């Protein structure tokens, strides 16, 4: 019931950090032509966290990372790799992970960022697992963090209601086969790259260019209906594939944590997998879509609520821009 590595990775510690500022649906009613009923019916979201003025991604990364190391009982100097999954860095160069390194105290860690949008955390888990399986690293800090509200067009009612800010982190350590990450996989379909995108801000449409500003290119764009259909099909398919590889049934899962993008997507995936409501975790009503941060943030919430405990069989799955998707079957 594992991928064949004699050594895999286990989650030794968890942490998250959320900005204090809360923006409710009632607040959004004053900003755009929308209503609490419209937002809740279509997304399940009631409120989201938003970084304050002067606050940025780095602040979230550092606080979440420290919380995960504390939970794992790992000294910062023992961390030998830091991966930050984000699509919303404070700046293009240097990587957020490098800037965070001294503040986290992980002075012996190699650092890099990984960009796979909402799938970033599951992609990072797969990368980190392979570093541990080959003996290259012993303590890896993986942080999923986003400041999506800084890339949100607050005049676009179709997207501004969706996103929130936050960070979640895990510490990974070696584990024997049959423990920790049992099966993990990822997929990409670049032919659907325009389903979720942020066209401006790069070298083709620099953030300071007139074209980028006039066309609103620095903001998140989404083809919602098409994305919904592909997301449900992709996450369901890959998750069921991992269960089949492991020789277990959906009913055997103690908890299923999908990317917290939209309550309708979460429910549709759960229904297709024939999971009970008790098996499926959701906190999208509290935090909205926090992209790469959503799954580790949800894991912390599930532990705090007593819905996830050591020894449980856990499935994670995510879907994001690229299009990318990934799933992981874990003995927590």
C-alpha positions as CSV (number, residue, x, y, z in Angstrom):
1,X,0.0,0.0,0.0
2,X,2.7,2.5,-1.0
3,X,4.6,3.8,-4.0
4,X,7.6,1.4,-3.7
5,X,10.0,3.7,-1.8
6,X,11.6,2.1,1.2
7,X,11.6,5.5,2.8
8,X,8.8,8.0,2.4
9,X,7.8,11.2,4.2
10,X,5.5,11.8,7.1
11,X,3.9,15.0,8.4
12,X,5.6,15.7,11.7
13,X,4.1,19.1,12.4
14,X,1.5,21.6,11.2
15,X,1.0,25.3,11.4
16,X,-1.0,28.1,9.9
17,X,-1.3,31.9,10.1
18,X,-4.2,34.1,9.1
19,X,-4.4,37.9,8.8
20,X,-6.6,39.5,11.4
21,X,-8.7,41.5,9.0
22,X,-12.0,39.8,8.0
23,X,-14.0,40.9,5.0
24,X,-17.6,39.6,5.1
25,X,-20.1,39.2,2.3
26,X,-22.0,42.1,3.8
27,X,-18.8,44.2,3.4
28,X,-18.7,43.2,-0.3
29,X,-22.3,44.2,-0.7
30,X,-21.1,47.8,-0.1
31,X,-18.3,47.5,-2.7
32,X,-19.9,45.7,-5.7
33,X,-23.3,44.7,-7.1
34,X,-23.6,41.5,-5.1
35,X,-25.4,40.0,-2.1
36,X,-24.7,37.6,0.7
37,X,-27.3,35.2,-0.8
38,X,-25.7,35.4,-4.3
39,X,-22.2,34.7,-2.9
40,X,-23.2,32.0,-0.5
41,X,-25.4,30.1,-3.0
42,X,-22.7,30.0,-5.7
43,X,-19.6,29.6,-3.6
44,X,-20.4,28.7,0.0
45,X,-18.1,31.5,1.2
46,X,-19.3,33.8,4.0
47,X,-16.0,35.7,4.8
48,X,-12.4,35.8,4.0
49,X,-9.1,37.1,5.6
50,X,-7.3,40.0,4.0
51,X,-3.7,41.3,4.7
52,X,-3.5,44.7,6.2
53,X,-1.7,47.7,4.8
54,X,2.0,47.1,5.3
55,X,1.5,43.4,5.6
56,X,2.6,40.9,2.9
57,X,3.3,37.3,2.0
58,X,6.5,37.2,4.0
59,X,4.7,37.9,7.2
60,X,2.3,35.0,6.6
61,X,5.1,32.6,5.6
62,X,7.2,33.3,8.7
63,X,4.4,32.9,11.2
64,X,3.0,29.7,9.6
65,X,6.5,28.2,9.3
66,X,7.4,28.9,12.9
67,X,4.1,27.3,14.1
68,X,4.8,24.1,12.1
69,X,8.4,23.8,13.4
70,X,7.1,24.3,17.0
71,X,4.4,21.6,16.5
72,X,7.0,19.2,15.1
73,X,9.5,19.9,17.9
74,X,12.2,20.7,15.2
75,X,14.8,23.3,15.8
76,X,15.1,25.7,12.8
77,X,18.8,24.9,12.3
78,X,17.8,21.2,11.7
79,X,15.7,22.1,8.6
80,X,17.7,21.3,5.5
81,X,15.2,22.4,2.8
82,X,12.5,25.1,2.6
83,X,9.9,25.1,-0.1
84,X,7.4,27.9,-0.4
85,X,4.4,27.3,-2.7
86,X,2.9,30.5,-3.9
87,X,1.7,32.3,-6.9
88,X,1.6,35.7,-5.2
89,X,5.1,36.5,-4.0
90,X,6.0,39.9,-2.5
91,X,8.5,40.4,-5.3
92,X,9.9,38.5,-8.3
93,X,13.5,38.3,-7.1
94,X,14.7,36.9,-4.8
95,X,12.4,34.0,-3.9
96,X,10.1,34.4,-0.9
97,X,11.8,31.4,0.6
98,X,15.2,33.0,0.5
99,X,13.9,36.2,2.1
100,X,12.1,34.2,4.8
101,X,15.1,32.0,5.6
102,X,16.8,34.2,8.2
103,X,13.5,35.2,9.8
104,X,12.6,31.5,10.2
105,X,16.1,30.7,11.4
106,X,16.5,27.9,8.9
107,X,20.0,29.0,8.2
108,X,21.1,25.5,6.9
109,X,18.3,25.1,4.5
110,X,18.4,25.3,0.7
111,X,15.4,27.4,-0.4
112,X,13.2,27.7,-3.4
113,X,9.7,28.7,-4.4
114,X,7.3,26.5,-6.4
115,X,4.5,28.0,-8.5
116,X,1.6,25.7,-9.4
117,X,-1.3,28.0,-8.3
118,X,-3.9,26.2,-6.1
119,X,-2.1,22.9,-6.6
120,X,1.2,24.3,-5.2
121,X,1.0,22.6,-1.9
122,X,0.3,19.1,-3.3
123,X,3.1,19.6,-5.9
124,X,5.5,20.7,-3.1
125,X,4.6,17.6,-1.1
126,X,5.6,15.4,-4.1
127,X,8.9,17.2,-4.6
128,X,9.7,17.1,-0.8
129,X,8.8,13.5,-0.5
130,X,11.3,12.6,-3.2
131,X,14.1,14.6,-1.5
132,X,13.4,12.6,1.7
133,X,13.1,9.2,-0.2
134,X,16.6,9.7,-1.7
135,X,18.1,10.7,1.6
136,X,18.9,14.2,0.4
137,X,17.0,15.8,3.2
138,X,15.8,14.9,6.7
139,X,13.7,17.8,7.8
140,X,11.8,19.7,5.1
141,X,9.6,22.8,5.8
142,X,6.8,23.2,3.2
143,X,4.8,26.3,3.3
144,X,1.7,27.2,1.1
145,X,1.0,30.9,1.3
146,X,-1.0,33.4,-0.8
147,X,-1.9,37.1,-0.8
148,X,-4.5,36.7,-3.5
149,X,-6.4,39.8,-2.5
150,X,-3.5,42.0,-3.7
151,X,-4.1,40.5,-7.2
152,X,-7.9,40.8,-7.1
153,X,-10.0,43.3,-9.1
154,X,-12.4,44.5,-6.4
155,X,-14.7,45.9,-9.1
156,X,-15.2,42.4,-10.6
157,X,-18.0,40.7,-8.6
158,X,-17.3,37.3,-10.2
159,X,-13.8,37.0,-8.8
160,X,-13.5,39.5,-5.8
161,X,-15.9,37.4,-3.7
162,X,-13.7,34.3,-4.1
163,X,-10.3,34.9,-2.7
164,X,-8.6,35.3,0.7
165,X,-5.1,35.5,2.2
166,X,-3.4,33.0,4.5
167,X,-0.6,30.5,5.0
168,X,-0.3,26.9,6.1
169,X,2.8,24.8,6.7
170,X,4.0,21.3,7.4
171,X,7.3,19.8,8.5
172,X,8.2,16.5,6.7
173,X,10.5,13.8,8.1
174,X,11.5,10.3,6.9
175,X,9.1,7.5,7.6
176,X,9.0,3.8,6.8
177,X,7.0,2.5,3.8
178,X,3.4,2.1,4.9
179,X,3.4,5.3,6.9
180,X,3.2,8.9,5.9
181,X,2.7,9.6,2.2
182,X,1.6,6.3,0.7
183,X,0.8,7.4,-2.8
184,X,1.1,10.8,-4.4
185,X,0.7,12.0,-8.0
186,X,0.3,15.1,-10.2
187,X,-1.0,16.2,-13.6
188,X,-0.8,19.2,-15.9
189,X,-2.8,20.2,-19.0
190,X,-1.3,23.3,-20.5
191,X,-3.9,23.4,-23.3
192,X,-6.3,24.8,-20.7
193,X,-3.9,27.5,-19.4
194,X,-6.3,30.3,-20.0
195,X,-9.0,28.8,-17.7
196,X,-7.3,30.4,-14.6
197,X,-4.7,33.1,-15.3
198,X,-3.1,36.3,-14.3
199,X,-1.8,37.6,-17.7
200,X,-0.1,40.8,-16.5
201,X,2.9,41.4,-14.3
202,X,5.4,39.2,-16.2
203,X,7.8,39.9,-19.0
204,X,5.2,39.8,-21.8
205,X,3.0,42.4,-20.1
206,X,5.1,44.1,-17.5
207,X,3.2,45.5,-14.5
208,X,4.1,49.1,-15.4
209,X,3.1,48.8,-19.1
210,X,0.1,50.9,-20.3
211,X,-1.4,47.8,-22.0
212,X,-1.2,45.8,-18.7
213,X,-2.9,48.6,-16.7
214,X,-5.6,49.5,-19.3
215,X,-6.7,45.9,-19.8
216,X,-6.6,45.0,-16.1
217,X,-4.1,42.2,-16.8
218,X,-2.4,42.2,-13.4
219,X,-5.6,40.7,-11.9
220,X,-6.8,37.1,-11.7
221,X,-9.0,36.0,-14.6
222,X,-11.1,32.9,-14.5
223,X,-13.4,31.0,-16.8
224,X,-15.6,29.7,-14.0
225,X,-18.1,27.3,-15.6
226,X,-15.4,25.5,-17.6
227,X,-13.1,25.4,-14.7
228,X,-15.8,23.9,-12.4
229,X,-16.4,20.9,-14.8
230,X,-12.7,20.1,-15.3
231,X,-11.8,20.5,-11.6
232,X,-14.4,18.1,-10.5
233,X,-13.5,15.5,-13.1
234,X,-9.7,15.8,-12.5
235,X,-9.7,15.7,-8.7
236,X,-12.1,12.9,-8.6
237,X,-10.3,10.8,-11.2
238,X,-6.8,11.2,-9.7
239,X,-8.0,10.6,-6.2
240,X,-9.8,7.4,-7.2
241,X,-6.8,6.3,-9.1
242,X,-4.6,6.6,-5.9
243,X,-7.1,4.7,-3.9
244,X,-7.1,1.9,-6.5
245,X,-3.3,1.7,-6.4
246,X,-3.5,1.4,-2.6
247,X,-6.1,-1.3,-2.7
248,X,-8.6,0.7,-0.5
249,X,-12.1,2.0,-1.0
250,X,-13.4,5.5,-0.6
251,X,-15.3,4.4,2.4
252,X,-12.0,3.5,4.1
253,X,-10.9,7.2,4.2
254,X,-11.1,8.8,7.6
255,X,-10.9,12.3,6.0
256,X,-10.9,13.8,2.6
257,X,-9.5,17.4,2.3
258,X,-9.9,18.9,-1.2
259,X,-8.7,22.3,-2.2
260,X,-11.0,24.9,-0.6
261,X,-12.0,26.7,-3.8
262,X,-15.8,26.6,-3.8
263,X,-18.3,24.6,-1.8
264,X,-20.1,23.4,-4.9
265,X,-16.9,21.9,-6.2
266,X,-16.1,20.3,-2.8
267,X,-19.6,18.8,-2.7
268,X,-19.5,17.6,-6.3
269,X,-16.2,15.8,-5.8
270,X,-17.4,14.2,-2.6
271,X,-20.6,13.0,-4.3
272,X,-18.7,11.5,-7.2
273,X,-16.4,9.7,-4.8
274,X,-19.4,8.5,-2.8
275,X,-18.1,10.0,0.4
276,X,-20.2,10.8,3.4
277,X,-20.5,14.4,4.6
278,X,-18.5,13.3,7.7
279,X,-15.6,12.3,5.5
280,X,-15.3,15.5,3.6
281,X,-13.7,18.6,5.3
282,X,-14.6,22.1,4.3
283,X,-13.8,25.5,5.8
284,X,-14.2,27.5,2.6
285,X,-17.0,29.5,4.3
286,X,-14.5,30.9,6.7
287,X,-11.5,31.7,4.5
288,X,-12.5,31.6,0.9
289,X,-10.1,30.4,-1.8
290,X,-6.5,30.7,-0.4
291,X,-5.0,28.8,-3.3
292,X,-1.8,27.0,-2.2
293,X,-2.5,27.7,1.4
294,X,-5.9,26.1,1.6
295,X,-5.0,22.5,2.2
296,X,-2.4,22.9,4.9
297,X,-4.7,25.5,6.6
298,X,-7.6,23.0,6.4
299,X,-5.4,20.3,7.9
300,X,-4.7,22.5,10.9
301,X,-8.4,23.2,11.3
302,X,-9.3,19.5,11.1
303,X,-6.8,18.6,13.8
304,X,-8.1,21.5,16.0
305,X,-11.7,20.3,15.5
306,X,-10.8,16.7,16.3
307,X,-11.6,15.5,12.8
308,X,-8.1,14.4,12.0
309,X,-5.8,12.4,14.3
310,X,-2.7,10.3,14.1
311,X,-3.1,7.1,12.3
312,X,-6.0,8.3,10.2
313,X,-6.2,7.6,6.4
314,X,-6.2,11.0,4.8
315,X,-6.7,12.0,1.1
316,X,-5.6,15.5,-0.1
317,X,-6.5,16.8,-3.6
318,X,-6.1,20.1,-5.3
319,X,-6.7,21.8,-8.7
320,X,-5.4,25.1,-10.0
321,X,-4.1,27.2,-12.8
322,X,-2.0,25.6,-15.4
323,X,-4.2,23.6,-15.4
324,X,-2.6,21.6,-12.6
325,X,-3.9,19.0,-10.2
326,X,-2.5,16.7,-7.6
327,X,-3.6,14.2,-5.0
328,X,-1.9,12.5,-2.0
329,X,-3.0,9.5,0.1
330,X,-1.5,9.8,3.6
331,X,-1.4,7.7,6.8
332,X,-1.4,10.7,9.1
